[in-house]
Amino acid sequence: MGRTGLGEFEHQVLLVILRLGREAYSIPIGNELEERTGREAATSAVYVALRRLEKKGLLSSRLESPADSGQPYPRRYFALTEAAVEPLKEARRSMLNLWDGLEPVLDD
Amino acid sequence: MSDRPREEGPPRLARLLLRWVVPSSEIDVAEGELWEGFQVKSEREGKRAATTWYRRQVRGYVLRCLVVRRVTSVEREGTMGWFDDLGGDVRWAVRGLRKRPAFTFVAVATLALGIGANSAIFTLVSAHFFSALPYEQPDELVLVWETGRNTSEVRTVAPGNYWRWREDAASFSDIAAYNVDRATVSGDGFAEGITASVVTPHFFDVLGASPQVGGGFDETSARAADELQVILSHSLWVRRYGSDRGIIGRDIRVDGQPHTVVGVMPPSFRQPERSLSWQSTELWRPMLLEDERDVFTSRYLRTIARRSPGVTVEQAREEMLLLADRLRAEYPEANAGRSTIVRTLDDYLMGDARPTLMMLLAAGAAVLLIVCANVANLTLARGEERRREFAVRAALGSGGGRLVRQVLVEGLVLALLGALFGTLAVIGGGDVLQGIQARFFSGLIDIAVDWRVVALTTSVAFGAGTLFGLPLARSASRPRLREALVEGGERGGERSGANATRSVLIIGQVGMATTLLVLAALLSRSFNELVNVPPGFEPGGVVTFTVSPPSAGYADEDAVLGYHRDLRAEVEAIPGVTEIGMVSDLMFTTENRSTNFSIEGREHDPENPPNSEFHIASPEYFDVLGIPIRAGIVVEAIGDEAEAPVVVNERMAATFWPDGDALGAGLTLSSGLALRVAAVVGNVLDDGYQGVSEPIFYMPFNSMPSRRMSYLVRATGDLGPVTAGLREAVARVDPDIPAADLYLLESMMEETAARPRAASLIGSVFALIALLVSAAGIYGVLSYAVQSRTREIGIRAALGASDNQLMSMVMGHSTRLVLIGLVLGAIGAIGAGTALSGLLFGVRVWDPASMAGAAVLLGGVATFAAWLPARRAVAIDPKEALRAE
């Protein structure tokens, strides 16, 4: 993939966050990833991907303190930014282009 | 934080680790996430599973945070993407290698072998080519010799010439003279014979070295002759005087006389000698040559000079030649026909070892190439399995370049692991390597695994990794999606491209292994030829030692004769001793003396009189060593006869009396001593295996008693007690005189063949490695080929092919490859052998026996390696084979 584009894992993480909506913090993100891809996602991998996407400006985050949530630890919730839309669409386009005409080949 | 659960919480150590790696601004969130995951896991799968999960997650954090921290620092420079991807490639490679432990083990082990061998050789080479000699500005140091009369052979220097050089040669800032001798230190415990040198007082200044403790020689008080001074080597100071700094100014007994210790040299200082470590000088005495300004008759000095800044070696050489012209004119009697030789110290000390080292370097490179071919084959076979993986990844958007990089990164990871283990092995075996260095190459410089070695090894690993990764990278760069995905992995037959690559690799491996084997055979045969040259005497069962009664205590000839008479009597009494002989200069050492003489009834050119080496020997010497007497009788001299009875060797007889009338001929030495030839004896290899027999005559000991004599004692039975008895006998006669250099004559002779032995030994080891690695390679490739042709073989078997037909089908291909490899390897061996001809002795480069031996051995091993998988192919049950998809 191109250097400005999305990595495969980043792509997946963004889609999962979109799916989770307001409940998107790392534990449900990891669970959802596992459920949808069938592969266990290391917490650290998710952690690193989230920070990197935030750094790229594709995610924003808010910190919820223990007092607000009633949990013993603070949680960081993530949401997609406007800037994430175009790269996601682009990733989808290229994936579909790649698959174009190949479905019958693999459907045997 | 105090209300956070602790008792049923995650494992403590893992939590601490997490706190350590995750940035403090993020730790609470990260810890919370893991805690939550832990709770969920705990509920669903139990505490144990949750703990395991938690630990695994923390391991992930440790890896990622350590990598990511570095990556984020790079990111600011805008290259993050690339490095991030590279990190991914490395992780991917490591994961892939861990999934295939057998492959990884074999690949890393062979690479460690190949790269480790190279690393060891680099260590030796680096020491010899790069490490500076342990002197100040060693490049400026040169050795200056005279030549023999009308020859270009190196000769030691007359004091008169040394003085003229020192005063007149503008090319040098200074010249020092020295000479190596032996000395006995006694008092303070047992008497000990050591190598001692006499040096002009400014010797250390020329070398740019100064004592670590105390100072240099004090010329004024040394000249006053009332004080004998010595400087000790660091090793002697530690061994004998317990590193006592108070030794300075104290007297120690050297050769029976008190000498004042004025200094101790640092441990790194070693006299610039070519000899191996066990002969290093351990004591220096000042040599005052002021009284010898006009001595031209005796030549006994070695000289070392420092070039003036800006003067090249060539300029110095030219000036010395001009100076030699002038000295020839000024002192024709002494210098007629003589010139000078200037050689850099570096060349003198290291020049001889370099061809051997270059051979090692080439052999190491060949072994590494074989290893690379092997690992390339392994990865290619793996690559076939991975074609589908590549195709899928390409379909998912990985570009060809990306896949190539992935494959290369895998190769580099393997190679670097191999380099790591190889280098660790070299560091671990440092003592062995230092032993090899000191024993076979040079006692002057120590080896070290330094940055050069590490840098070279790493770049070799990078080169190797790229090299063996290339064939697979090439196939990864052209993933053929449809084929790979549709044809179900194409089990029926192999793709021709990969097949051809593997064939070339096999041919290359066999070829290089053949070359190495032939060379190893040549070197071994050459070594055997060398040590099997008949030495002209029987060394078996002879023990030798050297004694040297000092002038203090043994002032005149009678005292010296008396000492040796007493010692003989003591030695004769030792049980088992059958014969005793004495000689002034032992064979296989380079100590020789020579003299001019005139032959009775002949006219000689006064400028160029006959000259010959001579030894002083007792009459029994020839019997003890079994040196054949060709004519005449070896008689005992009384000592005061008008003409001493002298023994000449065959070469001398043939050189000076070509008509065969040597026996009874009269000679007069330049000292005036009259001799008559009483016997002619066989030639012996006097200067070691590679020397030639020169004219030599033997003076009777009684006519020319020498202080320093080597004893040769033949004994029957166990030589151990005899050796001990000899030491005791020497101590009984005079406790101040040690039995120096007490050896079996045979083992002393072996020492002199050390370097050819090293070449032969190391050559054989490399050839063996090459043989094993290429056998493993052939086996691996053919196993894979058989495996991938299982179905085809099954079909053929089902169609009625006999076992023999199947066998020859599988083996035929490999046999062809091996034959091509053998032929190419033999051609390579001729080329390499020609380059090595300087190291060979008594063997032709084109040696049919070595070639045939190597071909048979390699061919046999290769056939066996091919036969194993072929047998498996034949044993395949056609039904099973056809079912195999």
Interface residues (C-beta under 8 A of the other chain):
Chain A: M1 R3 E8 Y25 S26 I27 G30 A42 T43 S44 A45 Y47 V48 R51 K55 L63 Q71 P72 Y73 P74 R75 R76 S94 M95 L98 L102 V105 L106
Chain B: D3 R4 P5 E26 D28 V29 A30 E31 G32 E33 L34 W35 E36 G37 V40 R56 Q57 V58 G60 Y61 L63 R64 C65 V68 T72 E75 G81 W82 A395 L396 G397 R482 L485 V486
